[in-house]
Amino acid sequence: MKIKAEFAARNVRVMTKTKVTQFCDDGIIVQKEDGTEEKIEADTMINALGFRPAPVSVEMPNACVIGDATGAANILKAVAEGYKAANSI
């Protein structure tokens, strides 16, 4: 099954060109590319961004930092870390 179909089957919402502006107890507030804001109610959020190694400062309980944010590597490492993080939810 293709990944878009997998996401749709599990009600996963993919948002590109969107910035998280605030974390709330019951979700997040995002700013879309057109400047509008939206509150998304959720108990779990996955934020996947960038493709270059970059240090990340995470100030959220239960946050998992994976992929290039932990050090440049390869797709195998990123997928393995993502799989491990997803299974810990």
N, CA and C atoms as a LAMMPS dump frame, in Angstrom:
ITEM: TIMESTEP
0
ITEM: NUMBER OF ATOMS
267
ITEM: BOX BOUNDS ff ff ff
-5.0000000000000000e+02 5.0000000000000000e+02
-5.0000000000000000e+02 5.0000000000000000e+02
-5.0000000000000000e+02 5.0000000000000000e+02
ITEM: ATOMS id mol type element x y z
1 1 1 N 0.85 -1.178 0
2 1 2 C 0 0 0
3 1 3 C 0.896 1.241 0
4 2 1 N 0.537 2.235 -0.773
5 2 2 C 1.335 3.452 -0.831
6 2 3 C 1.154 4.261 0.439
7 3 1 N 2.156 5.086 0.746
8 3 2 C 2.147 5.802 2.021
9 3 3 C 0.958 6.75 2.149
10 4 1 N 0.529 7.413 1.071
11 4 2 C -0.628 8.299 1.151
12 4 3 C -1.886 7.517 1.519
13 5 1 N -2.024 6.336 0.969
14 5 2 C -3.173 5.491 1.295
15 5 3 C -3.102 5.012 2.743
16 6 1 N -1.893 4.688 3.202
17 6 2 C -1.705 4.29 4.61
18 6 3 C -2.124 5.419 5.536
19 7 1 N -1.68 6.637 5.234
20 7 2 C -2.039 7.785 6.056
21 7 3 C -3.553 7.991 6.058
22 8 1 N -4.166 7.944 4.886
23 8 2 C -5.606 8.149 4.781
24 8 3 C -6.372 7.094 5.579
25 9 1 N -5.929 5.86 5.507
26 9 2 C -6.591 4.775 6.231
27 9 3 C -6.517 4.957 7.745
28 10 1 N -5.51 5.688 8.19
29 10 2 C -5.315 5.892 9.632
30 10 3 C -5.644 7.316 10.078
31 11 1 N -6.307 8.07 9.21
32 11 2 C -6.685 9.461 9.5
33 11 3 C -5.501 10.333 9.877
34 12 1 N -4.362 10.132 9.2
35 12 2 C -3.183 10.964 9.413
36 12 3 C -3.279 12.161 8.482
37 13 1 N -3.178 13.331 9.039
38 13 2 C -3.248 14.562 8.251
39 13 3 C -1.833 15.051 7.98
40 14 1 N -1.493 15.22 6.719
41 14 2 C -0.173 15.705 6.319
42 14 3 C -0.318 17.173 5.947
43 15 1 N 0.495 18.019 6.575
44 15 2 C 0.433 19.454 6.303
45 15 3 C 1.829 19.926 5.918
46 16 1 N 1.978 20.416 4.692
47 16 2 C 3.261 20.951 4.25
48 16 3 C 3.19 22.471 4.253
49 17 1 N 4.345 23.12 4.227
50 17 2 C 4.429 24.578 4.223
51 17 3 C 3.6 25.171 5.356
52 18 1 N 3.728 24.556 6.528
53 18 2 C 2.97 24.931 7.717
54 18 3 C 3.929 25.036 8.885
55 19 1 N 3.711 26.035 9.737
56 19 2 C 4.595 26.264 10.874
57 19 3 C 3.81 26.139 12.172
58 20 1 N 4.333 25.368 13.111
59 20 2 C 3.729 25.278 14.438
60 20 3 C 4.079 26.557 15.185
61 21 1 N 3.051 27.274 15.658
62 21 2 C 3.298 28.524 16.376
63 21 3 C 3.068 28.389 17.871
64 22 1 N 2.318 27.371 18.272
65 22 2 C 2.053 27.204 19.7
66 22 3 C 1.659 25.765 20.005
67 23 1 N 2.175 25.252 21.124
68 23 2 C 1.77 23.95 21.641
69 23 3 C 0.771 24.192 22.764
70 24 1 N -0.338 23.484 22.747
71 24 2 C -1.374 23.598 23.766
72 24 3 C -1.541 22.244 24.449
73 25 1 N -2.246 22.219 25.565
74 25 2 C -2.487 20.954 26.259
75 25 3 C -3.306 19.981 25.411
76 26 1 N -4.149 20.515 24.54
77 26 2 C -5.032 19.665 23.749
78 26 3 C -4.726 19.694 22.259
79 27 1 N -3.544 20.185 21.869
80 27 2 C -3.193 20.206 20.452
81 27 3 C -2.145 21.258 20.139
82 28 1 N -2.235 21.796 18.924
83 28 2 C -1.276 22.803 18.473
84 28 3 C -2 23.883 17.674
85 29 1 N -1.337 25.011 17.52
86 29 2 C -1.805 26.058 16.615
87 29 3 C -0.759 26.172 15.524
88 30 1 N -1.227 26.148 14.277
89 30 2 C -0.314 26.218 13.132
90 30 3 C -0.624 27.443 12.292
91 31 1 N 0.409 27.912 11.606
92 31 2 C 0.238 28.987 10.632
93 31 3 C 0.494 28.392 9.257
94 32 1 N -0.481 28.529 8.384
95 32 2 C -0.38 27.982 7.036
96 32 3 C 0.381 28.939 6.133
97 33 1 N 0.697 28.467 4.94
98 33 2 C 1.471 29.257 3.98
99 33 3 C 0.803 30.6 3.671
100 34 1 N -0.53 30.644 3.661
101 34 2 C -1.238 31.889 3.349
102 34 3 C -1.365 32.825 4.548
103 35 1 N -0.797 32.441 5.705
104 35 2 C -0.8 33.282 6.891
105 35 3 C -1.936 33.011 7.858
106 36 1 N -2.918 32.215 7.455
107 36 2 C -4.024 31.902 8.357
108 36 3 C -3.568 30.917 9.417
109 37 1 N -4.214 30.982 10.572
110 37 2 C -3.882 30.07 11.67
111 37 3 C -5.025 29.09 11.885
112 38 1 N -4.66 27.929 12.392
113 38 2 C -5.649 26.89 12.663
114 38 3 C -5.231 26.136 13.917
115 39 1 N -6.202 25.843 14.782
116 39 2 C -5.923 25.002 15.941
117 39 3 C -6.262 23.569 15.564
118 40 1 N -5.332 22.68 15.839
119 40 2 C -5.53 21.264 15.558
120 40 3 C -5.526 20.524 16.887
121 41 1 N -6.66 19.941 17.222
122 41 2 C -6.75 19.182 18.463
123 41 3 C -6.124 17.811 18.247
124 42 1 N -5.238 17.437 19.162
125 42 2 C -4.542 16.153 19.031
126 42 3 C -3.896 15.789 20.346
127 43 1 N -3.704 14.505 20.538
128 43 2 C -2.929 14.058 21.693
129 43 3 C -1.534 13.626 21.27
130 44 1 N -1.32 13.497 19.95
131 44 2 C -0.017 13.119 19.414
132 44 3 C 0.236 13.904 18.136
133 45 1 N 1.46 14.399 17.971
134 45 2 C 1.828 15.121 16.764
135 45 3 C 3.202 14.643 16.329
136 46 1 N 3.375 14.47 15.029
137 46 2 C 4.677 14.133 14.471
138 46 3 C 5.095 15.299 13.591
139 47 1 N 6.24 15.853 13.872
140 47 2 C 6.748 17 13.122
141 47 3 C 7.974 16.539 12.35
142 48 1 N 7.848 16.438 11.046
143 48 2 C 8.96 16.015 10.195
144 48 3 C 9.354 17.195 9.331
145 49 1 N 10.603 17.641 9.453
146 49 2 C 10.993 18.825 8.712
147 49 3 C 12.442 18.783 8.308
148 50 1 N 12.722 19.479 7.236
149 50 2 C 14.094 19.664 6.781
150 50 3 C 14.742 18.42 6.212
151 51 1 N 15.926 18.647 5.661
152 51 2 C 16.697 17.529 5.125
153 51 3 C 18.172 17.724 5.367
154 52 1 N 18.55 18.751 6.099
155 52 2 C 19.946 18.994 6.438
156 52 3 C 20.157 18.778 7.927
157 53 1 N 21.338 18.333 8.329
158 53 2 C 21.6 18.187 9.759
159 53 3 C 21.423 19.533 10.46
160 54 1 N 20.696 19.506 11.546
161 54 2 C 20.492 20.741 12.299
162 54 3 C 20.236 20.388 13.756
163 55 1 N 20.932 21.039 14.667
164 55 2 C 20.647 20.785 16.081
165 55 3 C 19.244 21.273 16.415
166 56 1 N 18.549 20.526 17.236
167 56 2 C 17.173 20.863 17.592
168 56 3 C 17.076 20.972 19.096
169 57 1 N 16.399 22 19.566
170 57 2 C 16.122 22.157 20.98
171 57 3 C 14.658 21.81 21.189
172 58 1 N 14.4 20.742 21.915
173 58 2 C 13.029 20.287 22.141
174 58 3 C 12.701 20.474 23.608
175 59 1 N 11.641 21.219 23.859
176 59 2 C 11.222 21.486 25.234
177 59 3 C 9.824 20.946 25.459
178 60 1 N 9.615 19.7 25.074
179 60 2 C 8.317 19.07 25.263
180 60 3 C 8.522 17.716 25.908
181 61 1 N 7.646 17.36 26.85
182 61 2 C 7.765 16.027 27.436
183 61 3 C 7.474 14.959 26.385
184 62 1 N 8.156 13.861 26.477
185 62 2 C 7.951 12.71 25.586
186 62 3 C 8.308 12.984 24.129
187 63 1 N 9.107 14.002 23.848
188 63 2 C 9.501 14.294 22.469
189 63 3 C 10.62 13.358 22.038
190 64 1 N 10.59 12.971 20.772
191 64 2 C 11.637 12.135 20.192
192 64 3 C 12.326 12.941 19.096
193 65 1 N 13.615 13.095 19.188
194 65 2 C 14.382 13.761 18.14
195 65 3 C 15.076 12.666 17.347
196 66 1 N 14.838 12.64 16.034
197 66 2 C 15.361 11.557 15.203
198 66 3 C 15.924 12.114 13.903
199 67 1 N 16.508 11.235 13.115
200 67 2 C 16.999 11.606 11.788
201 67 3 C 18.217 12.501 11.857
202 68 1 N 18.318 13.412 10.904
203 68 2 C 19.491 14.283 10.824
204 68 3 C 19.624 15.219 12.011
205 69 1 N 18.563 15.427 12.762
206 69 2 C 18.659 16.288 13.941
207 69 3 C 19.586 15.678 14.99
208 70 1 N 19.783 14.373 14.926
209 70 2 C 20.691 13.71 15.869
210 70 3 C 22.081 13.535 15.279
211 71 1 N 22.25 13.895 14.031
212 71 2 C 23.545 13.759 13.355
213 71 3 C 23.329 13.195 11.963
214 72 1 N 24.048 13.715 11.017
215 72 2 C 23.882 13.263 9.637
216 72 3 C 24.178 11.777 9.52
217 73 1 N 23.35 11.09 8.756
218 73 2 C 23.548 9.65 8.557
219 73 3 C 22.963 9.27 7.202
220 74 1 N 22.056 8.3 7.214
221 74 2 C 21.451 7.854 5.967
222 74 3 C 19.982 7.511 6.195
223 75 1 N 19.286 7.168 5.131
224 75 2 C 17.857 6.9 5.215
225 75 3 C 17.554 5.707 6.108
226 76 1 N 18.417 4.715 6.134
227 76 2 C 18.19 3.544 6.98
228 76 3 C 18.118 3.95 8.448
229 77 1 N 19.043 4.798 8.874
230 77 2 C 19.05 5.265 10.263
231 77 3 C 17.781 6.071 10.552
232 78 1 N 17.406 6.956 9.644
233 78 2 C 16.224 7.794 9.851
234 78 3 C 14.954 6.952 9.941
235 79 1 N 14.81 5.984 9.059
236 79 2 C 13.627 5.123 9.077
237 79 3 C 13.588 4.292 10.352
238 80 1 N 14.723 3.75 10.753
239 80 2 C 14.774 2.94 11.974
240 80 3 C 14.404 3.778 13.194
241 81 1 N 14.932 5.003 13.269
242 81 2 C 14.608 5.875 14.402
243 81 3 C 13.134 6.293 14.369
244 82 1 N 12.606 6.57 13.18
245 82 2 C 11.196 6.927 13.05
246 82 3 C 10.292 5.78 13.45
247 83 1 N 10.649 4.571 13.046
248 83 2 C 9.875 3.382 13.407
249 83 3 C 9.867 3.184 14.924
250 84 1 N 11.03 3.326 15.535
251 84 2 C 11.142 3.177 16.983
252 84 3 C 10.321 4.248 17.7
253 85 1 N 10.39 5.482 17.23
254 85 2 C 9.635 6.573 17.845
255 85 3 C 8.131 6.34 17.707
256 86 1 N 7.681 5.94 16.525
257 86 2 C 6.259 5.696 16.305
258 86 3 C 5.74 4.572 17.183
259 87 1 N 6.528 3.544 17.362
260 87 2 C 6.11 2.425 18.2
261 87 3 C 6.089 2.77 19.684
262 88 1 N 6.754 3.855 20.061
263 88 2 C 6.75 4.238 21.468
264 88 3 C 5.536 5.081 21.841
265 89 1 N 4.736 5.466 20.835
266 89 2 C 3.541 6.29 21.099
267 89 3 C 2.454 5.431 21.676
